[in-house]
Amino acid sequence: MSENALTSCRAFVFDAYGTLFDVGSAVDRFKETIGDEADRLSSIWRQKQLEYTWLRSLMGDFTDFWNVTGDALDYAMAATGKKDPALRAKLMETYLSLDTFPEVVETLKTLKSQGHRLAILSNGAKHMLISAAKASGILSLFDQIICVDDIKTYKPHPDVYQLAVDQLELTPAEISFQSSNGWDIAGAGHFGFRTAWINRTQQPTERLSHSADVVLKGLDELLPLVAQPEKA
């Protein structure tokens, strides 16, 4: 896809978990306590967190992302033989202040200083997103924090992407959507967004109907592709 694919976009909308916030940082802070199973626990926790959003959407059995995250952690702890309520509480609390990836803050500040509209569009519960963004110092950079709580379904359902269209009052083609999740990029592209896949770990392309307009190794690689808004 042409590198000019994003130059006509009027807003930049970001997935949160795995894109702005490093979901692995929760377990990383307690690796010494968890021991040899830390990486496995982290991997299972994330996989089950995603699976439960998809399954609950299909079942029509919504609960918010905080509860989904807790359920996924319970599964991961059971799978790794960890029976430690105090550790569970600490891991959940840490999810409210996850680390950002190294390039995130400066990239967002640059986009904002150039006059671009920025938003988060996430499966996360609103209080989770606000807490994590505030803890990392990026909350004030966003025009909108958009979550799924009101419509009670999860990405990649088209109704979720429609939330950004409605709240930003733009057409899908005027929105550039950034995500580290290939399945999310496929859903956003199917909906009609321009898409930038932040593929930090060099994952293969998902075998779904839509692929990314651009594939980047980090959010900072977005900056050369973005046209600065014309000054009035």
Buried (B, 14 or more C-beta within 10 A) or exposed (E): EEEEBBEEBBBBBBBBBBBBBBBBBBBBBBBEBBEEBBBBBBBBBBEBBBEBBBEBBEEEEBBBBBEBBBBBBBBBBEBBEBEEEEBBEBBBEBBBBBBBBEBBBEBBEBBBEEEBBBBBBBBBBBBBBBBBBEBBEBBEBBBBBBBBBEEBBBBBBBBBBBBBBEBBEBEBEBBBBBBBBBBBBBBBBBBBBBBBBBBBEEEEEBEBEBBBBBBBEBBBBBBEBBEEEEEE
